[in-house]
Amino acid sequence: MEKNTEGTLAIVLLVLIQGVLVSGAVEVRPSINPAVVGTSVTLSLSPSTTLKSGSWAVGESLILTWMGDQQAVFPSYSGRASVNILTGALNLSSVTVADSGVYVVQSSDIQLKANASITVLEPISNVTLRANQTELMEFNSSAVATCSVSSGSSLSFLWMNGSSEVTASNRVRLTDRNSTLTIVNVTRYDQGPFRCCVSNPVSNGTSNPVNFTISYGPDNMALTVNGQNTTSFLIGSNLTMLCSVQSNPPAQLRWAFRGQRVNTTGPLLQLFNVSENQSGAYSCLAFNNHTNMNSNIATHIKIAKPSLSGSEPQAVNVWLLPLLLVVASLFSLSGKL
């Protein structure tokens, strides 16, 4: 009797060990992961195993059970789920995002229990970028842009300014899982074009560009005369003064001479055949009618006669030459006497 009991226990123990070994050796492998909404996914056992009965579940919800050539599909999966009664492979069709989860197969044939996780993602479509306003003032306005999609799941957002990636800083904020971009106190370098790039493991999309019109200036003025930094010129010279300034929209430019406005507008002031009385301070005055800001730059021009320092000694030398010859002759005669 004791021998029979020992034999029975040995057989049970052997079956349990075999079951544990089989359960540990078998894996569930999805045909694709992540899967795209609307496609089909097959969960196969590897290595291939013959199962006469078993069940499939996702989380705590049963999908189907089978025994021999009979299978019973639960109502929520009717028409979408089926099992290969020979291999135990589960096929799910027309998957949705809700089908994401951990799938478990169990069988009492060989004490099998194995699982695998699958993710179902919705592809991205129609990436749209919207700005609260596009007309902004430098240092006084904030830009806010929001990126959205018509469809898509598990989204990642990336912002681009031209060819450069936009990252968070003391002026740049990325919120709502990076779908909203806020730039505080915009500068002239924040004009764009800005794009929003959205991706997930199964798709990606990029928005159309958005540009901001940022009013700034006038500032960083420069004034040159005849393309040089020289301020001294000869009487009779022709002068062309060029005024440059950074401003958006372009600044209105006027000119002044000795503090009095002259009847000239635009970046150029031209003077022809100048005289000494045109020496003095010339100013370029800039005004931006969007920012209501002014700026100016001035230079002092000196108009002078040509220098005579090179010709006077020559004239004196020519006049003294005959006199020196006469003096030399007198000394020669006095020596003979």
Secondary structure per residue as TSV (DSSP state, phi and psi in degrees):
chain	resnum	aa	ss	phi	psi
A	1	M	-	360.0	-44.3
A	2	E	H	-63.5	-36.5
A	3	K	H	-65.5	-39.7
A	4	N	H	-64.0	-41.5
A	5	T	H	-62.8	-44.9
A	6	E	H	-62.1	-39.0
A	7	G	H	-65.6	-41.4
A	8	T	H	-63.9	-44.9
A	9	L	H	-61.7	-38.1
A	10	A	H	-64.6	-41.1
A	11	I	H	-65.0	-45.4
A	12	V	H	-60.8	-44.6
A	13	L	H	-62.4	-40.2
A	14	L	H	-64.7	-41.1
A	15	V	H	-64.4	-42.8
A	16	L	H	-63.7	-43.1
A	17	I	H	-62.6	-43.2
A	18	Q	H	-62.4	-40.4
A	19	G	H	-62.6	-44.2
A	20	V	H	-62.7	-42.8
A	21	L	H	-63.6	-43.6
A	22	V	H	-64.4	-45.3
A	23	S	H	-59.6	-40.4
A	24	G	H	-73.8	-25.6
A	25	A	H	-86.4	-21.7
A	26	V	-	-90.5	134.8
A	27	E	E	-120.2	154.2
A	28	V	E	-100.3	126.3
A	29	R	E	-122.8	117.7
A	30	P	E	-71.8	146.5
A	31	S	S	-68.1	-27.4
A	32	I	S	-154.3	141.1
A	33	N	S	-161.8	118.1
A	34	P	S	-74.1	159.0
A	35	A	E	-105.6	156.0
A	36	V	E	-95.0	139.9
A	37	V	T	-51.3	134.1
A	38	G	T	93.8	-11.3
A	39	T	-	-92.1	-178.8
A	40	S	-	-111.7	147.9
A	41	V	E	-130.2	134.2
A	42	T	E	-113.9	128.2
A	43	L	E	-104.8	107.9
A	44	S	E	-105.9	157.5
A	45	L	E	-94.9	137.4
A	46	S	E	-133.7	125.3
A	47	P	S	-68.8	161.1
A	48	S	-	-56.8	132.7
A	49	T	-	-131.3	139.5
A	50	T	-	-89.3	121.9
A	51	L	-	-123.2	129.9
A	52	K	S	-87.6	-20.1
A	53	S	E	-157.6	163.4
A	54	G	E	163.2	-169.8
A	55	S	E	-150.8	155.0
A	56	W	E	-122.0	139.9
A	57	A	E	-142.9	157.1
A	58	V	E	-123.1	119.4
A	59	G	T	61.5	-122.8
A	60	E	T	-100.7	4.1
A	61	S	E	-102.9	124.2
A	62	L	E	-73.7	139.5
A	63	I	E	-99.2	-51.5
A	64	L	E	-161.4	164.2
A	65	T	E	-132.9	158.4
A	66	W	E	-147.1	154.4
A	67	M	E	-150.1	119.2
A	68	G	T	63.1	-128.3
A	69	D	T	-98.3	14.6
A	70	Q	E	-107.3	137.0
A	71	Q	E	-137.3	145.7
A	72	A	E	-123.1	117.6
A	73	V	E	-100.3	131.2
A	74	F	-	-70.3	148.5
A	75	P	G	-51.9	-39.6
A	76	S	G	-67.0	-14.6
A	77	Y	G	-116.5	9.2
A	78	S	T	-59.2	130.1
A	79	G	T	84.0	-7.3
A	80	R	T	-119.0	-19.7
A	81	A	E	-121.3	141.0
A	82	S	E	-152.8	159.5
A	83	V	E	-125.5	142.9
A	84	N	-	-80.6	110.6
A	85	I	T	-68.0	-12.1
A	86	L	T	-91.1	-41.9
A	87	T	T	-105.6	-14.3
A	88	G	-	79.6	7.6
A	89	A	-	-69.9	136.4
A	90	L	E	-99.2	133.5
A	91	N	E	-116.7	125.1
A	92	L	E	-115.0	129.1
A	93	S	-	-112.6	159.8
A	94	S	S	49.6	52.3
A	95	V	-	-68.3	152.3
A	96	T	-	-122.7	171.5
A	97	V	G	-58.6	-32.7
A	98	A	G	-67.7	-14.6
A	99	D	G	-80.7	-2.8
A	100	S	-	-65.2	140.4
A	101	G	E	158.7	-171.0
A	102	V	E	-100.3	120.4
A	103	Y	E	-100.0	132.3
A	104	V	E	-122.7	129.6
A	105	V	E	-110.6	136.5
A	106	Q	E	-133.4	146.0
A	107	S	E	-149.3	138.5
A	108	S	T	-88.6	-5.6
A	109	D	T	-59.8	-49.6
A	110	I	T	-127.8	25.1
A	111	Q	T	53.8	50.9
A	112	L	E	-95.3	137.5
A	113	K	E	-150.3	118.2
A	114	A	E	-144.0	160.4
A	115	N	E	-149.2	165.0
A	116	A	E	-156.0	148.8
A	117	S	E	-102.4	136.4
A	118	I	E	-127.9	151.6
A	119	T	-	-122.2	132.8
A	120	V	E	-112.6	124.6
A	121	L	E	-118.9	147.7
A	122	E	-	-92.5	129.4
A	123	P	-	-66.8	152.1
A	124	I	-	-80.8	139.0
A	125	S	B	-144.1	148.6
A	126	N	-	53.5	68.2
A	127	V	-	-75.6	124.4
A	128	T	E	-124.3	136.2
A	129	L	E	-118.7	125.6
A	130	R	E	-127.0	140.4
A	131	A	E	-114.2	144.8
A	132	N	S	-66.6	-35.5
A	133	Q	-	-161.2	153.9
A	134	T	S	-115.6	-10.8
A	135	E	E	-97.0	109.8
A	136	L	E	-128.8	160.2
A	137	M	E	-113.7	130.3
A	138	E	T	-58.2	133.7
A	139	F	T	70.2	-5.9
A	140	N	T	-121.7	-2.9
A	141	S	-	-128.9	156.8
A	142	S	-	-119.4	138.5
A	143	A	E	-98.7	133.3
A	144	V	E	-128.8	122.7
A	145	A	E	-127.7	138.4
A	146	T	E	-122.5	133.1
A	147	C	E	-107.4	133.8
A	148	S	E	-141.8	165.2
A	149	V	-	-130.9	153.8
A	150	S	S	-75.5	-34.8
A	151	S	B	-151.3	156.9
A	152	G	-	142.8	150.8
A	153	S	S	-136.7	160.3
A	154	S	S	51.0	57.9
A	155	L	-	-86.4	142.5
A	156	S	E	-119.5	136.5
A	157	F	E	-114.5	136.8
A	158	L	E	-133.0	132.7
A	159	W	E	-108.3	140.2
A	160	M	E	-126.3	138.2
A	161	N	E	-114.2	101.2
A	162	G	T	65.7	-121.7
A	163	S	T	-101.5	5.9
A	164	S	E	-106.4	138.8
A	165	E	E	-74.1	138.4
A	166	V	-	-90.4	125.8
A	167	T	-	-123.2	159.8
A	168	A	-	-67.8	143.4
A	169	S	-	-153.1	-168.1
A	170	N	S	-67.9	-21.8
A	171	R	S	-105.9	-18.5
A	172	V	E	-109.9	126.5
A	173	R	E	-122.5	135.4
A	174	L	E	-118.2	115.6
A	175	T	E	-128.4	179.5
A	176	D	T	52.5	53.5
A	177	R	T	57.7	37.1
A	178	N	T	72.8	12.1
A	179	S	T	-84.3	-12.2
A	180	T	E	-121.1	129.2
A	181	L	E	-110.9	128.4
A	182	T	E	-126.5	127.1
A	183	I	E	-115.7	115.4
A	184	V	S	-87.8	138.8
A	185	N	S	50.4	67.4
A	186	V	-	-57.9	152.5
A	187	T	-	-118.2	174.0
A	188	R	G	-64.0	-14.6
A	189	Y	G	-91.0	3.7
A	190	D	G	-102.6	24.9
A	191	Q	-	-77.3	-22.7
A	192	G	-	100.9	-162.3
A	193	P	-	-77.6	137.9
A	194	F	E	-97.6	139.9
A	195	R	E	-133.5	151.8
A	196	C	E	-114.0	124.5
A	197	C	E	-110.4	123.5
A	198	V	E	-117.4	138.1
A	199	S	E	-147.1	156.7
A	200	N	E	-143.8	176.0
A	201	P	T	-61.7	-12.3
A	202	V	T	-116.2	-5.5
A	203	S	E	-165.6	173.3
A	204	N	E	-157.6	165.0
A	205	G	E	-162.2	156.2
A	206	T	E	-130.7	139.2
A	207	S	-	-77.3	166.4
A	208	N	-	-69.6	154.9
A	209	P	-	-73.1	151.1
A	210	V	B	-125.3	130.5
A	211	N	-	-112.9	143.8
A	212	F	-	-105.6	137.6
A	213	T	E	-97.0	111.7
A	214	I	E	-112.5	119.9
A	215	S	E	-84.3	135.0
A	216	Y	E	-155.0	166.1
A	217	G	E	79.8	-172.6
A	218	P	E	-80.3	142.8
A	219	D	E	-158.4	-180.0
A	220	N	E	51.5	52.5
A	221	M	E	-80.0	152.5
A	222	A	E	-144.0	146.2
A	223	L	E	-136.4	123.3
A	224	T	E	-125.1	154.3
A	225	V	E	-121.3	121.7
A	226	N	T	53.5	34.6
A	227	G	T	72.5	12.3
A	228	Q	B	-129.6	173.2
A	229	N	S	-96.5	4.5
A	230	T	-	-68.2	143.4
A	231	T	-	-122.2	0.5
A	232	S	E	-111.1	131.4
A	233	F	E	-141.5	159.6
A	234	L	E	-87.1	152.8
A	235	I	T	-56.4	139.3
A	236	G	T	91.6	-4.9
A	237	S	-	-72.9	157.2
A	238	N	-	-104.3	128.8
A	239	L	E	-116.8	137.7
A	240	T	E	-125.0	114.3
A	241	M	E	-99.0	132.4
A	242	L	E	-119.1	125.1
A	243	C	E	-110.2	127.0
A	244	S	E	-121.5	149.2
A	245	V	E	-156.9	146.8
A	246	Q	E	-94.5	122.4
A	247	S	E	-164.5	140.9
A	248	N	E	-139.9	120.8
A	249	P	S	-66.4	168.7
A	250	P	-	-51.8	137.3
A	251	A	-	-74.1	151.5
A	252	Q	E	-81.9	127.3
A	253	L	E	-112.6	132.1
A	254	R	E	-130.1	164.9
A	255	W	E	-123.1	152.1
A	256	A	E	-138.7	147.8
A	257	F	E	-125.7	121.5
A	258	R	T	52.8	39.9
A	259	G	T	84.8	-5.6
A	260	Q	E	-108.5	130.9
A	261	R	E	-65.4	142.8
A	262	V	E	-108.7	162.6
A	263	N	E	-83.3	56.1
A	264	T	E	-139.3	132.7
A	265	T	E	-124.3	163.0
A	266	G	S	98.5	178.9
A	267	P	S	-77.1	-12.7
A	268	L	E	-113.5	137.6
A	269	L	E	-126.5	118.5
A	270	Q	E	-113.6	133.4
A	271	L	E	-123.8	132.2
A	272	F	-	-115.5	140.1
A	273	N	S	49.5	58.3
A	274	V	-	-68.3	153.7
A	275	S	-	-122.0	172.8
A	276	E	G	-60.7	-34.5
A	277	N	G	-71.8	-1.3
A	278	Q	G	-97.0	8.6
A	279	S	-	-71.4	146.9
A	280	G	E	146.4	-170.0
A	281	A	E	-88.0	125.9
A	282	Y	E	-110.7	132.4
A	283	S	E	-123.6	142.6
A	284	C	E	-107.4	125.1
A	285	L	E	-111.1	126.6
A	286	A	E	-118.1	140.2
A	287	F	E	-140.2	131.7
A	288	N	E	-107.5	115.8
A	289	N	T	-79.2	-3.2
A	290	H	T	-93.0	-41.7
A	291	T	T	-90.6	-12.2
A	292	N	T	57.2	36.2
A	293	M	E	-112.9	147.6
A	294	N	E	-116.7	156.8
A	295	S	E	-156.1	157.2
A	296	N	E	-151.6	162.3
A	297	I	E	-145.9	144.3
A	298	A	E	-133.9	156.4
A	299	T	E	-143.9	147.4
A	300	H	E	-101.6	118.9
A	301	I	E	-100.4	134.0
A	302	K	E	-117.0	123.2
A	303	I	E	-107.2	123.8
A	304	A	E	-133.3	158.7
A	305	K	-	-72.8	158.0
A	306	P	-	-62.2	142.7
A	307	S	-	-72.1	138.3
A	308	L	-	-99.6	3.8
A	309	S	T	-59.8	-24.5
A	310	G	T	-88.3	-23.0
A	311	S	T	-99.6	-26.7
A	312	E	H	-63.0	-48.8
A	313	P	H	-57.7	-35.6
A	314	Q	H	-66.3	-40.0
A	315	A	H	-65.6	-41.3
A	316	V	H	-63.0	-42.4
A	317	N	H	-62.0	-39.8
A	318	V	H	-65.9	-37.4
A	319	W	H	-73.4	-34.8
A	320	L	H	-78.7	-19.9
A	321	L	H	-60.6	-48.4
A	322	P	H	-62.4	-38.0
A	323	L	H	-63.2	-42.6
A	324	L	H	-64.1	-37.3
A	325	L	H	-64.6	-39.7
A	326	V	H	-65.5	-44.9
A	327	V	H	-62.0	-39.7
A	328	A	H	-64.9	-38.3
A	329	S	H	-65.1	-42.7
A	330	L	H	-61.8	-43.1
A	331	F	H	-63.0	-34.0
A	332	S	H	-68.9	-41.7
A	333	L	H	-67.8	-40.0
A	334	S	H	-65.6	-27.9
A	335	G	H	-72.0	-34.6
A	336	K	H	-72.5	-34.8
A	337	L	-	-71.4	360.0
